[in-house]
Amino acid sequence: MANVRDLKKDINYVLGDIIEAVYVWEYSNTDKDTKKSEAIIDEAIDTFDTLIAKVNNRSVDNKKSHFKAINAELEEKGRALIEKINKLG
């Protein structure tokens, strides 16, 4: 397992790229309503806050499994957000 700093960077990069993808979609689809895309951005920000809070939680017994679970959650939520971006139309 990578260290905490790398996990925080991964969270930042993945969710930052998702937000950037939404902005690109909004820029290239100026004629469409942005309520759904803004909801995706809000969800990405909420996911970021939740995952960083979990990483910063110092009261866990097994840190290795805790960080693996956070990494798995990042992957799961990231894929779900990408699916939502792909469904924007």
Secondary structure in CASP SS format (residue, H / E / C, confidence):
PFRMAT SS
TARGET T0000
AUTHOR 0000-0000-0000
METHOD secondary structure of the structure
MODEL  1
M C 1.00
A C 1.00
N C 1.00
V H 1.00
R H 1.00
D H 1.00
L H 1.00
K H 1.00
K H 1.00
D H 1.00
I H 1.00
N H 1.00
Y H 1.00
V H 1.00
L H 1.00
G H 1.00
D H 1.00
I H 1.00
I H 1.00
E H 1.00
A H 1.00
V H 1.00
Y H 1.00
V H 1.00
W H 1.00
E H 1.00
Y H 1.00
S H 1.00
N C 1.00
T C 1.00
D C 1.00
K C 1.00
D C 1.00
T C 1.00
K H 1.00
K H 1.00
S H 1.00
E H 1.00
A H 1.00
I H 1.00
I H 1.00
D H 1.00
E H 1.00
A H 1.00
I H 1.00
D H 1.00
T H 1.00
F H 1.00
D H 1.00
T H 1.00
L H 1.00
I H 1.00
A H 1.00
K H 1.00
V H 1.00
N H 1.00
N C 1.00
R C 1.00
S C 1.00
V C 1.00
D C 1.00
N C 1.00
K H 1.00
K H 1.00
S H 1.00
H H 1.00
F H 1.00
K H 1.00
A H 1.00
I H 1.00
N H 1.00
A H 1.00
E H 1.00
L H 1.00
E H 1.00
E H 1.00
K H 1.00
G H 1.00
R H 1.00
A H 1.00
L H 1.00
I H 1.00
E H 1.00
K H 1.00
I H 1.00
N H 1.00
K H 1.00
L C 1.00
G C 1.00
END
